[in-house]
Amino acid sequence: MSGEKGFMFCKFRLVTLLLLGICVAAILGLAGACSPEHYKTEADEEVYKIIDNKWRDSFGQKANYTISDVPPSPQDIQIEKAVPTSGTITLAQAVAMATAHNRNYQSQKERLYLTALDLTLARHRFAMQWFGTIDGGYVRDSEDEKISYDADLGFNQLLASGAQISTGIALDWARFLTGDPRASIGSVLSASLTQPLLRGSGRRIVQENLTQAERNALYQIRSFNRYRKTFVVSIVNDYYRVLQRMDAVTNAKNNYKRRLESKERLEMEADAGRRNRFEVDQAEQNTLRARDSYIRAQQTYKQQLDEFKIRLALPTDANIALDQNELKALQKIGISELDYTLDEAVETGLLRRLDLATSADKINDALRKVMVAADNLGAELNLIGSISAASTPDTDYGRLQFHRGTYSLGFEAEAPLDRKAERNAYREALITLQQRQREYDNDMDEVKLDVRQAYRQLAEAAERYRIQKTSLDLAEKRVKSTTLLLKAGRLTTRDLLESQDALLEAQNELTAALVDHAIAKLSFFRDVGILQVRPDGMWQQ
């Protein structure tokens, strides 16, 4: 008898190991097919398909929006985060490097990705959601010894009408190893349906979260494109401001040299008895002041250059310089008149600004929220149905006995006796609607203000440039004339020093006015909404 039990136990072990091996192999196979890398790739494909479908040509060119751990698209900028061999970075290179590597820009791309990723989950709520489980075990007590396996397969689905469907089939298998050795296997098919008839029914109510997620993805695409416009203007602004500081260093250096030459000439004249000694002291004091200004200009330039390196995602100790030819190119271009009147600019801004379009759409969002909150105030009535059918006895698990199945149909209802929370939510939704309307009105006024201010600043910058150009011409003539008159003894040293101060100020002011005009023009195009960012990161209007 003991030999027979040993044989049965050995047979049990072999069967158990075999079945366990099959189950483990199936699980490992599924795990291999659904590796983390597989899920990542699947998420990336779904997210960027959403973004591509929602992106409109009017938003801007579709480029430079993929996050850093995703292969770039053919139109994306591909530039190394490294200093060029020449050590000099042009404006186009700076914009490209910032677009490709700037940390804040990367965060904006990730925010766009995450918003679209949220939409994938909102859509998934209305998809057929499959489930499957496999359980196995060994049980032994004082009377019996058995092994068993259970498997379940089915799906749940939420329909746009609010109906919730659940369907599944369960398979149970057991084998008794002692007493009366026998095996049993059976299956059960079950399904249930819950359909709201009043509260929580209807496509617009049920799919509100999905609708909002769809719109949020659209809003974020608009926001990203608006950010790209402000970003390129800010990089261009910072680039030109560094060049402006570099030009100020050059001007300060030349001013120091002029002061030094004047002091040395006055010293020779004082030694010859043609000048008073106090005039030499006065010139020397101004020379020291000019040297101090030169040193401070150098420090300011270096600090601003280091800050700009961070915007390019370069280390602050990177040995780079910006291309001075970019400033010379601005000087050749000079200023140009606008093709817009103020009224035309304001009207265009109201039509083209992406942030204003989003603000208007949020009023519709608030209206839908009011509708949903009002629906939650009503009574609840749900139609409920279910079916369950088991297989025939013994081992014919593939034959279901629908004629012996269990069928049920009923309803559940809830009277709206306590709706305090729903009442408050409805009142909040109404107030939110009013807030969204006021926000849109305010945003519209802000857009008008932005455009009007940008228009005035551009006109002011153009006029300032003309004034400073004339001022520089006069300052240069003044320095020449005072130098000659000083040699002739018809002017004092103070007159020469004042003319040199005026020349330095005019030089710096002209460069500032030139840069201000270039930035004001880009800012105007940005605020009107006609600035477009090219795939290389540069702009066009």
C-alpha positions in Angstrom: 0.0 0.0 0.0 2.8 2.3 0.9 4.5 1.6 -2.5 1.2 2.6 -4.3 1.1 5.8 -2.3 4.7 6.6 -3.2 4.0 5.9 -6.8 0.9 8.2 -6.7 2.9 11.0 -4.9 5.7 10.7 -7.5 3.2 10.8 -10.3 1.6 13.9 -8.7 5.0 15.6 -8.5 5.6 15.0 -12.2 2.2 16.2 -13.2 2.5 19.2 -10.9 5.9 20.2 -12.2 4.8 19.8 -15.7 1.7 22.0 -15.3 3.6 24.6 -13.2 6.3 24.7 -15.9 3.7 25.4 -18.6 2.1 28.2 -16.5 5.5 29.7 -15.7 6.5 29.6 -19.3 3.2 31.3 -20.3 3.7 34.0 -17.7 7.3 34.6 -18.7 6.3 34.7 -22.3 3.7 37.4 -21.6 6.2 39.3 -19.4 8.8 39.2 -22.2 6.3 40.5 -24.8 5.3 43.3 -22.4 8.7 44.5 -21.2 9.1 48.1 -19.9 10.7 49.1 -23.2 7.7 47.8 -25.0 5.3 49.8 -22.9 7.5 52.9 -23.3 7.5 52.6 -27.1 3.8 52.0 -27.1 3.1 55.1 -25.0 5.4 57.2 -27.2 3.6 56.1 -30.4 0.2 56.8 -28.9 1.1 60.2 -27.5 2.7 61.6 -30.6 -0.1 60.2 -32.8 -2.5 62.3 -30.6 -0.3 65.4 -30.9 0.2 65.1 -34.6 -3.6 64.7 -35.2 -4.4 67.7 -33.0 -1.7 70.0 -34.3 -2.9 72.6 -36.8 -0.8 74.4 -39.3 -2.0 77.8 -37.9 -0.3 76.9 -34.6 3.2 76.8 -36.1 5.5 74.3 -37.9 5.5 70.8 -36.4 9.1 70.5 -35.1 11.2 70.3 -32.0 8.4 69.0 -29.7 9.6 65.4 -28.9 11.1 64.8 -25.5 14.8 64.0 -25.0 14.5 60.2 -24.6 12.5 59.8 -27.8 14.1 59.6 -31.2 13.9 63.0 -32.9 11.7 63.6 -35.9 13.4 64.5 -39.3 12.5 68.2 -38.8 13.9 68.4 -35.2 17.1 70.3 -34.6 20.0 67.9 -34.0 22.9 69.9 -32.7 25.5 68.8 -30.1 25.6 70.5 -26.7 29.2 71.6 -27.3 31.2 74.7 -28.0 31.9 75.1 -31.8 35.5 74.6 -32.9 35.9 78.3 -33.6 34.6 79.2 -30.1 32.3 81.8 -31.7 28.5 81.2 -31.6 26.3 82.9 -34.2 22.7 83.9 -33.5 21.4 81.0 -35.5 23.6 78.5 -33.6 22.6 80.0 -30.3 18.9 79.7 -31.1 19.4 76.1 -32.3 21.4 75.1 -29.2 18.8 76.7 -26.9 15.9 75.0 -28.7 17.6 71.6 -28.5 19.0 71.7 -25.0 17.5 74.6 -22.9 16.2 73.0 -19.7 13.0 75.1 -19.5 12.3 74.2 -23.2 12.7 70.5 -22.4 10.2 70.9 -19.5 7.7 72.5 -21.8 8.0 69.5 -24.2 7.6 67.1 -21.3 4.5 69.0 -20.1 3.0 68.6 -23.6 3.8 64.9 -23.6 2.3 64.3 -20.2 -0.9 66.1 -21.1 -1.3 63.9 -24.2 -0.4 60.9 -22.0 -3.3 61.8 -19.7 -5.6 61.7 -22.7 -4.6 58.2 -23.5 -5.9 57.0 -20.2 -9.1 59.0 -20.5 -9.7 57.3 -23.9 -8.8 53.9 -22.4 -11.8 54.2 -20.0 -14.1 53.7 -23.0 -12.1 50.9 -24.5 -12.6 47.1 -24.0 -10.4 46.3 -21.0 -9.4 42.7 -20.9 -8.4 40.8 -17.8 -7.0 37.3 -17.2 -5.9 35.4 -14.2 -4.4 32.0 -13.6 -4.3 30.4 -10.1 -2.9 27.1 -9.1 -2.4 25.3 -5.8 -1.9 22.1 -3.8 -4.1 21.2 -0.8 -3.7 18.3 1.6 -5.8 17.5 4.7 -6.5 14.4 6.7 -8.8 12.9 4.1 -7.9 14.2 0.7 -5.0 15.4 -1.4 -5.6 17.4 -4.5 -4.1 19.9 -7.0 -6.3 22.6 -8.7 -6.0 25.3 -11.3 -8.4 28.2 -11.9 -8.4 30.5 -14.9 -10.5 33.6 -15.7 -10.7 35.5 -18.9 -13.0 38.4 -19.8 -13.4 42.2 -20.3 -15.1 45.2 -18.9 -16.3 48.2 -21.0 -17.9 51.5 -20.4 -20.0 52.7 -23.3 -20.7 56.3 -24.3 -24.3 56.0 -23.1 -23.1 55.2 -19.6 -23.7 51.5 -19.9 -21.2 49.3 -18.1 -20.7 45.8 -19.5 -18.7 43.0 -17.8 -18.2 39.6 -19.4 -16.1 36.7 -18.3 -15.5 33.0 -18.5 -14.1 31.0 -15.6 -12.4 27.5 -15.9 -11.9 25.3 -12.8 -9.8 22.1 -12.8 -9.1 19.8 -9.9 -7.6 16.4 -9.4 -7.9 14.3 -6.2 -4.9 12.2 -5.6 -6.1 10.1 -2.6 -9.3 8.3 -1.7 -11.2 8.0 -4.9 -8.7 9.5 -7.5 -10.7 11.5 -9.9 -10.5 14.7 -11.9 -13.1 17.4 -12.5 -13.2 20.4 -14.8 -15.9 23.0 -15.4 -16.5 26.4 -16.8 -18.9 29.3 -16.1 -19.8 32.1 -18.5 -21.1 35.2 -16.9 -22.1 38.7 -18.1 -23.7 41.8 -16.6 -25.0 45.1 -17.8 -25.8 48.3 -15.9 -27.4 51.1 -17.9 -28.2 54.5 -16.2 -31.5 55.9 -17.4 -31.6 59.2 -15.6 -28.7 60.6 -13.6 -25.3 59.9 -15.3 -26.8 58.9 -18.7 -26.1 60.4 -22.1 -23.0 60.8 -24.2 -22.3 64.4 -23.1 -22.5 63.6 -19.4 -20.6 60.3 -19.5 -17.8 61.5 -21.8 -17.3 64.8 -20.1 -13.9 63.8 -18.6 -12.8 62.5 -22.0 -14.0 65.7 -23.7 -12.0 67.8 -21.2 -8.9 65.7 -21.6 -9.2 66.1 -25.4 -9.4 69.8 -25.0 -6.6 70.0 -22.5 -4.3 68.3 -25.0 -5.3 70.9 -27.6 -4.8 73.7 -25.1 -1.3 72.4 -24.3 -0.3 72.3 -27.9 -1.4 75.9 -28.3 0.4 76.8 -25.1 3.6 75.1 -26.3 3.5 77.0 -29.6 3.0 80.2 -27.8 5.9 79.3 -25.5 8.1 78.7 -28.6 7.4 82.2 -29.8 8.2 83.8 -26.5 11.3 81.6 -26.1 12.9 82.5 -29.4 12.3 86.2 -28.7 13.9 85.8 -25.3 17.0 84.0 -26.7 17.4 86.6 -29.4 17.0 89.4 -26.8 19.6 87.8 -24.5 22.0 87.3 -27.4 21.8 90.9 -28.6 22.1 92.2 -25.0 25.3 90.3 -24.5 26.6 91.9 -27.8 25.4 95.2 -26.5 27.5 94.7 -23.3 30.5 93.7 -25.5 30.1 96.9 -27.5 29.9 98.8 -24.2 33.2 97.3 -23.2 34.8 98.4 -26.5 33.4 101.9 -26.1 34.7 102.0 -22.5 38.1 100.9 -23.6 38.3 103.5 -26.4 37.1 106.1 -24.0 39.8 105.2 -21.5 42.4 105.4 -24.2 41.1 108.9 -25.3 41.3 110.1 -21.7 44.8 108.7 -21.2 46.0 110.4 -24.4 44.4 113.7 -23.3 46.0 113.5 -19.9 49.4 112.8 -21.3 49.1 115.8 -23.8 48.0 118.0 -20.9 51.0 116.9 -18.8 53.4 117.9 -21.6 51.7 121.3 -22.0 51.8 121.8 -18.2 55.5 121.0 -18.1 55.9 123.6 -20.9 54.0 126.1 -18.8 51.1 126.4 -21.1 48.6 124.7 -18.8 47.7 125.0 -15.1 48.5 122.0 -13.0 44.9 121.6 -11.8 43.8 120.9 -15.3 46.2 117.9 -15.4 44.8 116.7 -12.1 41.3 117.0 -13.5 42.2 115.0 -16.6 43.9 112.3 -14.4 40.9 112.0 -12.2 38.7 111.5 -15.3 41.2 109.0 -16.6 40.9 106.9 -13.4 37.1 107.1 -13.6 37.2 105.9 -17.2 39.4 103.0 -16.3 37.0 102.1 -13.5 34.1 102.2 -15.9 36.0 100.0 -18.3 36.7 97.4 -15.6 33.0 97.4 -14.5 31.9 97.1 -18.1 34.1 94.0 -18.5 32.7 92.4 -15.4 29.1 93.1 -16.4 29.8 91.6 -19.9 31.3 88.5 -18.4 28.5 88.0 -16.0 25.8 88.4 -18.7 27.7 86.0 -21.0 27.9 83.3 -18.3 24.1 83.7 -17.7 23.6 83.2 -21.4 25.7 80.1 -21.4 23.2 78.6 -18.9 20.3 79.3 -21.3 22.2 77.3 -23.9 22.7 74.5 -21.4 26.5 75.1 -21.6 28.8 75.1 -18.5 29.6 78.6 -17.3 33.3 77.9 -17.7 32.9 77.1 -21.5 35.2 79.3 -23.5 32.8 81.0 -26.0 32.2 84.3 -27.6 29.3 85.7 -29.5 29.6 86.8 -33.1 30.0 90.6 -33.3 29.1 90.4 -37.0 25.5 89.9 -35.8 25.5 93.4 -34.4 27.0 94.8 -37.5 24.3 93.1 -39.5 21.7 94.9 -37.4 23.4 98.2 -38.1 23.3 97.6 -41.8 19.6 96.7 -41.6 18.8 99.8 -39.5 15.1 100.3 -38.9 12.0 99.7 -41.1 8.5 100.9 -40.9 5.5 98.7 -40.0 2.9 97.6 -42.6 0.2 97.6 -39.9 -1.9 100.4 -38.5 -2.6 100.2 -34.7 -6.2 99.1 -35.3 -5.1 96.4 -37.8 -2.5 95.1 -35.4 -5.1 94.9 -32.5 -7.6 93.1 -34.8 -5.0 90.7 -35.9 -3.9 90.0 -32.4 -7.5 89.2 -31.3 -7.7 86.7 -34.2 -4.3 85.1 -34.1 -3.3 84.9 -30.4 -3.4 81.2 -29.3 -3.7 82.0 -25.6 -6.8 84.1 -26.2 -8.4 81.2 -28.2 -7.8 78.9 -25.3 -9.3 81.4 -22.9 -12.4 81.6 -25.1 -12.7 77.8 -25.2 -12.6 77.6 -21.5 -15.9 79.3 -21.3 -17.4 76.3 -23.2 -15.7 74.0 -20.7 -17.3 75.8 -17.9 -20.7 75.6 -19.6 -20.3 71.8 -19.9 -19.4 71.6 -16.2 -22.6 73.4 -15.4 -24.6 70.9 -17.4 -22.9 67.9 -15.7 -23.4 69.4 -12.2 -27.1 70.0 -13.0 -27.4 66.4 -14.1 -26.0 65.2 -10.8 -28.9 66.9 -9.0 -31.5 64.5 -10.4 -32.8 61.1 -9.4 -30.8 58.0 -10.2 -32.4 55.1 -12.0 -30.3 52.2 -13.4 -31.4 49.2 -15.4 -29.4 46.0 -14.3 -29.2 42.7 -16.1 -27.0 39.6 -15.7 -26.6 36.1 -17.1 -24.7 33.1 -15.8 -24.4 29.7 -17.5 -22.3 26.7 -16.3 -20.9 23.7 -18.3 -22.3 20.2 -18.1 -21.0 17.9 -15.3 -17.9 15.8 -15.4 -15.3 17.0 -17.9 -17.4 18.5 -20.8 -16.3 22.0 -19.9 -16.9 23.3 -23.5 -20.6 22.7 -23.4 -22.5 25.4 -21.6 -26.0 24.8 -20.3 -27.8 28.0 -21.2 -31.2 26.4 -20.6 -30.2 25.9 -17.0 -28.5 29.3 -16.7 -29.4 32.1 -14.3 -30.9 35.2 -15.8 -31.8 38.4 -14.0 -33.3 41.8 -14.9 -34.0 44.6 -12.5 -33.5 48.2 -11.5 -32.1 50.3 -8.8 -33.2 53.8 -8.0 -32.2 56.6 -5.6 -34.4 59.5 -4.8 -32.7 62.9 -4.7 -33.3 63.4 -1.0 -29.8 64.4 -0.1 -28.0 66.5 -2.7 -26.2 69.0 -0.5 -22.8 68.2 -2.1 -24.2 68.1 -5.6 -26.0 71.4 -4.9 -22.8 73.0 -3.8 -21.0 71.6 -6.9 -23.7 73.1 -9.1 -23.4 76.5 -7.5 -19.6 76.4 -7.8 -19.9 75.5 -11.5 -22.2 78.5 -12.1 -19.7 80.8 -10.4 -16.8 79.2 -12.3 -18.7 80.0 -15.5 -18.9 83.7 -14.6 -15.2 83.6 -13.6 -14.2 82.2 -17.0 -16.2 84.8 -18.8 -14.5 87.6 -16.8 -11.1 86.0 -17.4 -11.8 86.0 -21.1 -12.8 89.6 -21.1 -9.7 90.4 -19.1 -7.5 88.3 -21.4 -8.9 90.1 -24.4 -8.1 93.5 -22.9 -4.6 92.2 -22.0 -4.1 91.2 -25.6 -5.2 94.6 -26.8 -2.8 96.2 -24.2 0.1 93.9 -25.3 -0.4 94.9 -28.9 -0.8 98.6 -28.3 2.2 98.6 -26.0 4.3 96.7 -28.5 3.2 99.0 -31.2 4.1 102.1 -29.2 7.4 100.6 -28.1 8.4 99.8 -31.6 7.6 103.3 -32.8 9.5 104.7 -29.8 12.5 102.5 -30.5 12.6 103.6 -34.1 12.4 107.3 -33.2 15.1 106.8 -30.4 17.4 105.2 -32.9 17.1 108.2 -35.3 17.7 110.6 -32.4 20.7 108.6 -31.1 22.2 108.3 -34.5 22.0 112.1 -34.9 23.3 112.5 -31.4 26.3 110.3 -32.1 27.2 112.3 -35.2 27.1 115.5 -33.1 29.1 114.0 -30.3 31.9 112.9 -32.7 32.0 116.3 -34.2 32.0 117.9 -30.8 35.0 115.8 -29.7 37.0 116.8 -32.8 36.1 120.5 -32.5 36.8 120.7 -28.7 40.2 119.0 -29.2 41.2 121.5 -31.8 39.9 124.5 -29.8 41.7 123.2 -26.7 45.0 123.1 -28.6 44.3 126.6 -29.6 43.7 127.6 -26.0 40.2 128.7 -26.6 38.5 126.1 -24.4 39.2 124.5 -21.0 40.0 120.9 -20.2 36.6 120.5 -18.7 35.0 121.2 -22.1 37.0 118.4 -23.7 36.2 115.9 -20.9 32.5 116.7 -21.1 32.5 116.2 -24.9 34.2 112.8 -24.4 31.6 111.8 -21.8 28.9 112.8 -24.3 30.6 110.7 -27.0 30.7 107.6 -24.8 27.1 108.0 -23.8 26.0 108.5 -27.4 27.8 105.4 -28.5 26.2 103.2 -25.8 22.8 104.8 -26.4 22.9 104.2 -30.1 23.7 100.5 -29.7 21.0 100.2 -27.0 18.4 101.9 -29.3 19.4 99.6 -32.2 19.0 96.4 -30.0 15.8 97.8 -28.5 14.3 98.3 -32.0 15.2 94.8 -33.1 13.7 93.2 -30.0 10.7 95.5 -30.1 10.0 94.4 -33.6 10.1 90.7 -32.7 8.0 91.3 -29.7 5.4 93.1 -31.8 5.2 90.2 -34.2 5.0 87.8 -31.2 2.2 89.8 -29.5 0.2 90.2 -32.7 0.5 86.4 -33.2 2.1 86.4 -36.6 5.6 85.3 -35.5 6.2 81.8 -36.7 9.1 79.6 -35.5 10.9 77.7 -38.2 12.2 74.1 -37.7 15.7 75.5 -37.2 14.5 77.5 -34.3 14.7 80.9 -36.1 11.7 83.0 -36.9 9.6 84.3 -39.7 6.5 86.5 -39.9 
